[in-house]
Amino acid sequence: MPEVRLVGPNGEQVGIVRIEDALRLAQEADLDLVEVAPTARPPVCKLMDYGKYKYETAQKAREARRNQVNTVIKEMKLRPKIDQHDYETKKGHVVRFLKQGDKVKITIMFRGREQHRPELGFRLLQRLAEEVEELGFVEAAPKQDGRNMTMVLSPTKKKAEARAEVKAEKARVAAEREADREAEREERTAEAPHQAAKKRRGPSDLDPDMI
């Protein structure tokens, strides 16, 4: 008579039993006998609610797909002798990307004689990394790549977490705007009787000096 290694519904080891005894135990417990390791010797079977197991597995798979985020790498290009205004603008974009949970590849483009001054690009990348260190860290250190020098910054917060924060901020702003609109409606409602009273006033209500 074939035998199987039987595992209980809570993961407990029942032991090696005959297949007919395993089927009887499954029937008595109103559970299914599911083969979980067919290549083992003897095969391993488990007592479980197979319908519930399939449902929970599908739920976990859907949750995993929902939480899965494709890695996005944004790119920002700078010149080694960039002026302060342009630098601040570029840095603003880098900050926004990192807050969104995206990686950022920073590329310093050298031209002409600038190629003989790689330290200019290195110092610029180092400065940028230090100024955004609260939002991101250097994942790939600066390195020369032909006429360019590149560095990769990775966000300190995961994409899902960043999205949740952005969503919460949008909800907060929407709630504040709705509160402001409600206050304006209440103010107009309170002023309405006074405006109506002014319209009902006749000549006798006016100041005698104005008649």
Long-range contacts (C-beta under 8 A, 24 or more apart in sequence): 2-42, 3-42, 4-35, 4-42, 4-43, 4-44, 4-45, 5-40, 5-42, 5-43, 5-44, 5-45, 6-44, 6-45, 6-46, 6-47, 7-36, 7-44, 7-45, 7-46, 7-47, 8-46, 8-47, 9-46, 9-47, 9-48, 9-49, 16-42, 22-47, 67-160, 69-101, 69-158, 69-159, 69-160, 71-103, 72-102, 72-103, 72-159, 73-102, 73-103, 73-104, 73-105, 73-152, 74-102, 74-103, 74-104, 74-105, 75-104, 75-105, 75-106, 75-107, 76-104, 76-105, 76-106, 76-107, 77-107, 77-108, 77-109, 78-106, 78-107, 78-108, 78-109, 78-124, 79-108, 79-109, 79-111, 79-114, 80-108, 80-109, 80-110, 80-114, 80-117, 80-120, 80-121, 80-124, 81-114, 81-120, 82-124, 91-128, 91-131, 91-132, 94-128, 94-132, 94-136, 94-153, 95-132, 95-135, 97-155, 98-132, 98-135, 98-136, 98-153, 98-155, 98-156, 99-135, 99-155, 99-157, 99-162, 99-166, 100-155, 100-159, 100-162, 100-163, 100-166, 101-155, 101-157, 101-158, 101-159, 101-160, 101-161, 101-162, 101-163, 102-155, 102-159, 103-139, 103-152, 103-153, 103-154, 103-155, 104-136, 104-152, 104-153, 105-150, 105-151, 105-152, 105-153, 106-150, 106-151, 106-152, 106-153, 107-148, 107-149, 107-150, 108-148, 108-149, 108-150, 109-147, 109-148, 110-147, 110-148, 110-149, 111-147, 115-147, 118-144, 118-149, 121-149, 122-149, 125-149, 125-151, 129-153
